[in-house]
């Protein structure tokens, strides 16, 4: 294949996938609403099963649901009929995902679920299939054509399943009032967890805490800034109240204005009322302020008292940006 042919095939694939997703608009109906409501009201878990590529999609949907406040468990359809059915409890709801709805394992599994008395939801690409007929609720994920040139390999069909599963998860989040604080509880690790949990104090407390009195000489200011290695120092009074800040930029501007700074004091060159943030605030809030004000450091405070310095580099190091 030449370059043009590769691009053509890729664009055709994307177009077919997009068409499959758009086709789902017609399938978000009363059955979909019933599925959301019955899962939300359940005191049990949502057991999701499938075979082949549908099983892979089932695992992804389970992961999404668990991370967004809906207890879900994956059960492989083949393993289910060889012992894993024992994981299904009385109040659980079972969702079986299948494009054809007629695979041998599904035909064995579906009536067993029904015999247990559990509610069965079928996510199927064929509403005339065995699974659809056995299901209490049907989520239609029918697609006109697979992106595969032979119309065989699951491509658009699995995309439709994935999107329908995401729609289910998001509706359940909304219905349960699942907020960012709840989300944070289930995502404590990695960059995402840091964005949801990491606070200003967690980072500022790791830095030096440069400070000088307003009566400090310029030499004392420079020594403090050099010693603490943050390129800045906060100016406080004897009670640790924040009065101002002196940065490298303030020093450069001072040198541009005068050749004799012998008699200058910290209060003469400081920037009064610097940008501050409560140390209990999220690190992401600090980042937003830095971006809006085009600054690289913030003064952390605790009820008006100087608590430390947060630098943009701290946020970069922790993967917040």
Secondary structure, 3 states (H helix, E strand, C coil): CCHHHHHHHHHHHHHHHHHHHHHHHHHCCHHHHHHHHHHHHCCCCEEEEECCHHHHHHHHHHHHHHHCCCCEEEEEHHHHCCCHHHHCCCCCEEEEEECCCCCHHHHHHHHHHHHHCCCEEEEECCCCCHHHHHCCEEEECCCCCCCCCCCCCCCHHHHHHHHHHHHHHHHHHHHHCCCHHHHHHHCCCHHHHHHHHCEHHHHHCCCCCCEEECCCEHHHHHHHHHHHCCCEEEEECCCCEEEEEEEHHHHHHHHHHCCCCCCCEHHHHCEECCCEEECCCEHHHHHHHHHHHCCCEEEEEECCEEEEEEEHHHHHHCCCC
